Amino acid sequence: MEELIKSSIFNGLVLAVYDKLGPQPVYMFPQPIRRNSQEDVNLENHKDLLELTMRDYTHISIKNLSLLIGDGSIFENSEIKDFKHFGIIPFPDFRSTSLTFFHFVKIGQAERRAATAFSLLINEDRRSFLYNNMDRLKHLIIEFFQEFDKELSESIRPQEEVEHHFKSLLKQVMEIEHSPSTSFSSQRKLKILFTGLDSTGKTSFLLSVDRKYSKLIGVKPTLGAKVRSIEALGASIFLWDLGGQVNLRQKYLNKAHIYLYEADLIFYFIDIKDKKRFEESIEYLQNIQKALNTFEQLTPIMYVLSKSDPDIIQLPDIKDNIEEITQHLTNVSNGEQPEIFFTSIFDSFSILRAFSSGIAKLSPNRKLIEHNLSNFSKETKIYLALLMSNDGLIMAESFTHKATKITSISKPKELLSVFQLMAPQFAILYKIFSKYRTVPQEETIFKVANSVILFKKINVNQFGMFLLLLMDDESKKEIININLPKFLDITADLLLTYIS
């Protein structure tokens, strides 16, 4: 096994289990070494194989499982058997980054399922490989544990008896190493497509994202594919604006290996006013889906119902259009609920919200961060929480139905939508007002109906972020401030490796 690891870009594999003794590593490759505690560990001398002691593996196990366990209340959740989350977690002490798979397993005669964390360790300067090949790696790991969990259901057997299973997994992972989805680089590169029929607002959407509002007037149709790049959350994001004229659409489909292949995310645009082109739009969407299927790509698609201007969105004809196109999108979404966003160039935050939600789709850490945000909300009795970047991009959210009882908004989806739209505005206002203060405030309180909104600036390893919290009593600030350091400590590494 050690020789196989040496011949790969991976540093090792470790499966940790949280049992009655707490978090501990049970299977470790390469095997832990024995080292005198007085010896200085110099990793530069061990370039061929990362040498880890049992203490090192235990450190990895504790760090991983603390992200999952929290206060232990998760064991009371009846749905933990279906819990399957991935995370990208840095281990700078060992110059490694891991792709970690979290799930629960019934081991032997134990009364409850055990929390487990399986980590595939890679050198930290090659971590972009994990992001760029995420779907393929996830598939292999989930498939592996569907079978290996049967071994664990009997008992935790000696490592030498199960080594061949992990060796087989590593060989499959190495096949991806030898034929990666994208070439190796030190930074993650993302490909996002903006597509749909002509005149559906794709270019205007992108200009709004760039905040180049002066260029919105007189926007000309995109002729061909225009590619621009932005830097966000530590990644290079390439935005492909695909013109929607008939001849161009056919070109993209004919050369799908250029335009659609390896797309990380697709924003598909539909003009909500143009009912007569709905069928044409759905037909083009289905052709795109067919092309993606030939590449076996599970590219998420976000549906943007553009030109949903505030002054028309409640008109009967527009409501009928929304109902019709929503039904169409549901029918072609393979049983999944379509993610639909209503945007308008007259409401720039509706565009930022849609873009923010798309970026969040690209983070393997999103669900794990939300898991911990939910735990934080329960401990502090917060009914709605949004975590956002310094630019107002929403990175995670937690919501309970009790939030509707303390606000004047009775529908959960509408309530969440309102806060998603408010969040980036708060972030921008904070930055504007902080420029005019010698010592800017770190938090602000707003009162709405019977609720209190706490807007709080936080720092994660010197990176500024924001929390937007909904509660029923301002006095909860005290318990929030007590629990916040723990939440930030647990999630710091997940936030710093959010998408790159």
C-alpha positions in Angstrom: 0.0 0.0 0.0 2.9 2.4 0.9 4.5 1.8 -2.5 1.2 2.6 -4.2 0.8 5.8 -2.2 4.4 6.8 -3.2 3.6 6.5 -6.8 0.6 8.8 -6.6 -0.1 12.4 -5.8 -1.9 11.3 -2.6 -0.4 11.4 0.9 -2.6 8.8 2.5 -6.0 7.6 3.5 -7.6 7.5 7.0 -11.0 6.3 8.2 -12.0 7.8 11.6 -14.9 6.6 13.8 -16.6 8.3 16.7 -17.5 5.6 19.2 -17.9 5.3 22.9 -14.2 6.3 23.3 -14.6 9.4 21.2 -13.1 10.2 17.8 -10.3 7.8 16.8 -8.6 6.6 13.6 -9.3 2.9 12.8 -7.7 2.5 9.4 -4.6 4.4 8.4 -2.5 4.3 5.2 0.4 4.6 5.4 0.6 3.0 8.8 1.5 5.3 11.7 5.2 5.4 12.6 6.7 5.4 16.0 8.7 8.5 16.8 10.4 9.6 20.0 8.5 12.6 21.3 11.8 14.5 21.6 12.6 14.2 17.9 12.0 17.1 15.7 9.6 16.2 12.9 11.0 17.6 9.7 8.7 16.8 6.8 11.3 17.9 4.3 13.2 14.7 5.0 10.2 12.6 4.1 9.3 13.7 0.5 8.5 10.2 -0.7 6.0 9.3 2.0 4.3 11.5 4.5 5.1 10.0 7.9 2.4 10.4 10.5 2.3 9.2 14.0 -0.7 7.8 15.8 -1.0 11.2 17.4 -1.1 12.9 14.0 -3.8 10.5 12.8 -5.8 11.2 16.0 -5.4 14.9 15.4 -6.9 14.5 11.9 -9.7 12.3 13.2 -10.6 14.8 16.0 -10.6 17.8 13.6 -12.7 16.0 11.0 -15.3 14.6 13.4 -15.7 17.8 15.4 -17.1 19.4 12.2 -19.8 16.8 12.2 -20.6 16.0 15.8 -20.9 19.5 17.3 -22.7 19.3 20.6 -23.7 15.7 19.9 -27.4 16.5 19.2 -27.0 15.1 15.7 -27.3 11.6 17.1 -30.9 12.4 18.1 -31.7 13.0 14.4 -33.7 10.1 12.9 -32.4 10.9 9.4 -28.7 10.4 10.1 -28.6 7.2 8.2 -29.1 9.2 5.0 -26.5 11.8 6.0 -23.8 12.0 3.4 -21.6 15.1 3.2 -18.2 16.0 1.7 -15.8 18.7 2.8 -12.4 20.0 1.7 -10.4 20.4 4.9 -6.8 21.8 5.2 -4.2 20.2 7.5 -1.4 22.7 7.3 0.6 20.9 10.0 1.1 18.1 7.5 1.1 20.3 4.4 -1.9 18.4 3.2 -5.6 18.9 2.3 -8.2 16.3 2.5 -11.4 15.4 0.6 -13.4 14.1 3.6 -16.6 12.0 3.4 -18.9 12.1 6.4 -21.6 9.5 7.0 -23.0 7.3 9.8 -22.6 3.5 10.0 -24.1 0.7 12.1 -21.1 -1.1 13.6 -21.6 -4.5 15.1 -24.2 -4.7 17.9 -24.0 -1.0 18.8 -27.3 0.6 19.6 -26.8 3.7 17.5 -25.0 4.5 14.3 -21.4 5.7 14.5 -20.2 8.9 12.9 -17.4 8.3 10.5 -15.0 10.5 8.5 -13.0 9.1 5.6 -10.2 11.4 4.3 -8.3 11.2 1.1 -5.1 13.3 1.8 -3.3 15.2 -0.9 -0.4 17.6 -0.9 -1.8 21.1 -0.2 -0.4 22.6 -3.4 -2.3 20.0 -5.4 -5.7 20.5 -3.8 -7.2 22.0 -7.0 -7.2 18.4 -8.2 -9.9 17.6 -5.6 -12.1 20.5 -6.7 -11.7 19.9 -10.4 -12.5 16.2 -10.1 -15.0 16.4 -7.3 -17.9 14.6 -9.0 -15.8 11.7 -10.1 -14.2 11.3 -6.7 -17.5 11.6 -4.9 -19.0 8.8 -7.0 -16.1 6.5 -6.3 -16.1 7.1 -2.6 -19.8 6.7 -2.1 -19.8 3.6 -4.2 -16.9 2.2 -2.2 -18.7 2.7 1.2 -21.9 1.2 -0.1 -20.0 -2.1 0.0 -17.5 -1.4 2.7 -20.2 -0.5 5.2 -21.3 -4.1 5.0 -17.9 -5.1 6.4 -18.2 -2.5 9.2 -21.7 -3.7 10.1 -20.2 -6.9 11.4 -17.2 -5.4 13.3 -14.1 -3.3 12.9 -11.7 -5.9 11.6 -7.9 -5.7 11.7 -6.3 -3.4 9.2 -4.5 -6.1 7.3 -7.8 -7.9 6.6 -9.4 -4.9 4.9 -6.3 -3.3 3.3 -7.1 -4.8 -0.1 -10.4 -2.8 -0.1 -8.6 0.5 0.3 -5.9 -0.5 -2.1 -8.6 -1.1 -4.7 -10.1 2.3 -4.0 -6.8 4.1 -4.3 -6.1 2.4 -7.7 -9.4 3.7 -9.0 -8.6 7.2 -7.6 -5.2 7.0 -9.4 -7.0 6.4 -12.7 -8.6 9.8 -12.2 -5.2 11.2 -11.4 -3.9 9.9 -14.7 -6.8 11.3 -16.7 -8.0 14.3 -14.7 -11.0 16.4 -15.8 -8.7 19.4 -16.1 -5.0 19.9 -16.1 -3.2 20.4 -12.8 -2.9 23.9 -11.5 -2.3 25.6 -8.2 -5.7 27.4 -8.4 -9.2 26.2 -9.0 -10.6 27.2 -12.3 -14.4 27.2 -12.8 -16.5 27.3 -15.9 -19.9 28.9 -15.7 -22.2 29.1 -18.7 -24.9 31.8 -19.3 -27.2 30.5 -21.9 -30.8 30.6 -23.3 -32.5 32.1 -26.2 -31.5 35.5 -27.6 -32.8 38.6 -25.8 -33.3 36.9 -22.5 -31.0 39.2 -20.5 -27.8 37.1 -20.2 -25.4 40.0 -20.9 -27.4 42.5 -18.7 -27.2 39.9 -15.9 -23.4 39.7 -16.2 -23.0 43.5 -16.4 -25.0 43.8 -13.2 -22.8 41.2 -11.5 -19.8 43.3 -12.6 -21.7 46.3 -11.3 -21.1 48.0 -14.6 -24.5 49.6 -14.5 -23.6 52.4 -16.9 -23.2 49.8 -19.7 -26.8 48.4 -19.3 -28.3 51.0 -21.7 -28.2 49.9 -25.3 -26.8 46.5 -24.7 -26.3 44.7 -28.0 -27.0 41.0 -28.7 -24.0 38.7 -28.0 -22.7 37.4 -31.2 -21.0 34.1 -30.4 -19.4 33.2 -27.1 -17.8 35.9 -25.0 -15.6 34.7 -22.1 -14.5 36.9 -19.2 -13.0 35.9 -15.9 -13.4 37.1 -12.3 -11.6 36.3 -9.1 -13.9 35.3 -6.3 -13.3 33.4 -3.0 -9.8 32.4 -4.1 -10.8 30.9 -7.5 -10.6 31.9 -11.1 -14.2 31.9 -12.5 -14.6 31.9 -16.2 -18.0 33.3 -17.3 -19.1 32.1 -20.8 -21.8 34.4 -22.2 -23.4 32.3 -25.0 -25.4 34.2 -27.6 -28.8 32.8 -28.2 -29.5 33.2 -31.9 -30.7 30.1 -33.7 -27.5 29.5 -35.7 -25.3 30.0 -32.6 -27.4 27.6 -30.5 -26.9 24.9 -33.1 -23.1 25.6 -33.1 -22.9 25.1 -29.4 -24.7 21.8 -29.6 -22.6 20.6 -32.5 -19.4 21.5 -30.7 -20.6 20.6 -27.2 -17.1 19.2 -26.4 -15.9 22.9 -26.5 -18.8 24.8 -25.1 -20.7 22.5 -22.7 -18.0 20.0 -21.7 -16.6 20.5 -18.1 -19.1 23.2 -17.3 -19.3 23.5 -13.5 -22.6 25.4 -13.5 -25.2 26.7 -16.0 -27.5 29.7 -15.7 -30.4 29.2 -18.1 -32.3 32.3 -19.0 -36.0 32.6 -19.9 -37.7 35.9 -20.7 -40.8 35.7 -18.4 -42.7 38.2 -20.7 -42.2 36.3 -23.9 -44.7 33.5 -23.6 -44.7 32.7 -27.3 -41.1 31.5 -27.1 -41.5 29.2 -24.0 -41.7 26.0 -26.1 -38.7 27.0 -28.1 -36.8 27.7 -24.9 -37.7 24.4 -23.3 -36.7 22.5 -26.5 -33.2 24.2 -26.4 -32.9 23.3 -22.8 -33.6 19.7 -23.4 -31.0 19.6 -26.2 -28.5 21.0 -23.7 -29.4 18.3 -21.2 -29.0 15.6 -23.8 -25.5 16.9 -24.6 -24.5 17.0 -20.9 -25.8 13.4 -20.6 -23.4 12.2 -23.3 -20.5 13.5 -21.2 -22.1 12.0 -18.1 -22.0 15.4 -16.5 -24.1 16.3 -13.5 -23.8 20.0 -14.1 -26.3 21.9 -11.9 -28.7 24.3 -13.8 -30.1 27.5 -12.2 -33.1 28.9 -14.0 -33.3 32.6 -14.3 -36.7 34.1 -15.2 -35.4 37.4 -16.4 -37.3 40.7 -16.8 -39.3 40.0 -13.7 -39.6 43.7 -13.1 -41.2 44.8 -9.8 -44.0 46.7 -11.6 -45.2 43.7 -13.5 -44.5 40.6 -11.4 -48.0 40.7 -9.8 -49.9 41.2 -13.1 -52.3 38.3 -13.9 -50.7 37.6 -17.3 -47.2 37.4 -15.8 -48.5 35.1 -13.0 -49.9 32.8 -15.6 -46.6 32.8 -17.5 -44.7 32.0 -14.3 -47.0 29.1 -13.5 -46.7 27.7 -17.1 -42.9 27.9 -17.3 -42.5 26.5 -13.8 -44.5 23.5 -14.8 -42.4 23.0 -18.0 -39.1 23.2 -15.9 -40.5 20.8 -13.4 -41.3 18.3 -16.2 -37.8 18.4 -17.6 -35.9 18.3 -14.2 -35.8 14.5 -13.9 -37.9 14.5 -10.7 -35.8 17.2 -8.9 -37.2 20.5 -7.9 -35.9 23.2 -10.3 -34.1 26.1 -8.8 -35.8 29.2 -10.1 -34.8 32.8 -9.6 -36.7 35.9 -10.6 -34.4 38.7 -11.7 -34.7 42.3 -13.0 -32.0 44.8 -14.0 -34.1 47.3 -11.9 -33.4 45.2 -8.8 -29.7 44.5 -8.9 -29.9 42.5 -5.6 -32.2 40.0 -7.2 -29.4 39.3 -9.7 -26.7 39.2 -7.0 -28.9 36.7 -5.1 -29.2 34.4 -8.1 -25.4 34.6 -8.8 -24.6 34.1 -5.1 -26.8 30.9 -5.0 -25.0 29.6 -8.0 -21.5 30.1 -6.6 -22.6 28.4 -3.4 -23.5 25.3 -5.5 -19.8 25.0 -6.4 -18.7 24.6 -2.8 -18.3 21.1 -1.5 -18.3 22.6 2.0 -21.6 24.4 1.8 -23.7 21.6 3.4 -21.2 21.0 6.2 -21.1 24.8 6.9 -24.9 24.9 7.0 -24.9 21.9 9.3 -22.8 23.8 11.8 -24.7 27.0 11.3 -27.9 25.1 12.1 -26.2 23.8 15.3 -25.2 27.4 16.2 -28.7 28.6 15.6 -30.2 25.9 17.9 -27.8 26.7 20.7 -28.6 30.4 20.5 -32.3 30.0 19.6 -31.8 32.0 16.3 -34.6 31.4 13.8 -32.9 32.5 10.6 -29.2 32.9 9.9 -27.3 34.0 6.8 -23.5 33.9 6.4 -22.1 36.0 3.6 -18.8 37.0 2.2 -17.4 40.6 2.3 -19.0 41.2 -1.1 -22.4 40.1 0.0 -22.4 36.6 -1.6 -24.5 34.3 0.6 -22.3 31.3 1.6 -24.7 29.5 3.9 -28.1 29.8 5.5 -30.1 28.2 8.3 -33.9 28.6 8.7 -36.6 27.4 11.1 -40.3 27.8 10.5 -40.6 29.7 13.8 -39.2 32.6 11.9 -42.5 33.2 10.2 -44.3 33.5 13.6 -42.2 36.6 14.7 -42.4 38.4 11.3 -45.2 39.7 9.2 -44.3 37.2 6.4 -46.2 34.0 6.7 -44.7 31.9 3.9 -41.2 30.4 4.6 -40.0 30.7 1.0 -41.0 34.4 0.8 -39.4 35.1 4.2 -36.1 33.5 3.2 -36.2 35.3 -0.2 -36.6 38.7 1.6 -33.6 38.0 3.8 -31.5 36.8 0.8 -32.3 40.1 -0.9 -31.6 42.1 2.2 -28.2 40.5 3.0 -26.0 42.0 0.2 -27.6 45.4 0.8 -26.6 45.3 4.5 -23.0 44.3 3.4 -22.7 47.2 1.0 -24.2 49.7 3.4 -21.9 48.6 6.2 -18.8 49.2 3.9 -20.1 52.6 2.9 -20.8 53.8 6.4 -17.6 52.3 7.9 -15.6 54.6 5.6 -16.9 57.6 7.5 -16.2 56.3 11.0 -12.9 56.3 12.8 -14.0 53.1 14.6 -16.8 51.4 12.7 -19.3 49.4 14.7 -19.1 45.6 14.4 -22.8 45.1 14.7 -26.2 46.8 14.2 -29.7 46.0 15.5 -32.9 46.4 13.5 -36.4 45.8 14.8 -39.1 44.4 12.4 -42.6 43.5 13.6 -42.0 41.3 16.7 -38.5 40.3 15.6 -35.0 41.6 15.9 -32.4 41.5 13.2 -28.8 41.4 14.3 -26.3 42.3 11.5 -22.8 41.4 12.7 -19.3 41.7 11.1 -17.0 38.8 11.8 -13.4 37.9 11.0 -12.2 34.5 9.9 -8.4 34.4 9.7 -8.3 38.2 8.9 -11.0 37.8 6.2 -14.1 39.9 6.8 -17.5 38.2 6.6 -21.0 39.0 7.8 -23.8 37.3 9.8 -27.4 38.3 9.5 -29.4 36.8 12.4 -33.2 36.9 13.1 -34.3 36.4 16.7 -37.2 37.4 18.9 -35.3 39.0 21.7 -32.3 41.4 21.7 -31.1 39.9 24.9 -30.0 36.8 23.0 -26.9 38.8 21.8 -25.1 37.6 25.0 -25.5 33.9 24.2 -24.7 34.6 20.5 -21.4 36.3 21.5 -20.6 33.4 23.8 -21.2 30.7 21.2 -19.9 32.6 18.1 -16.2 31.9 18.7 -16.8 28.2 18.8 -18.8 28.3 15.6 -16.1 30.3 13.8 -13.4 28.0 15.2 -15.1 24.9 13.9 -16.0 26.3 10.4 -12.9 28.5 9.8 -11.1 25.9 7.6 -14.3 25.1 5.7 -14.9 28.8 4.9 -11.3 29.4 3.9 -11.5 26.5 1.4 -15.0 27.3 0.4 -14.5 26.9 -3.4 -10.7 26.8 -3.7 
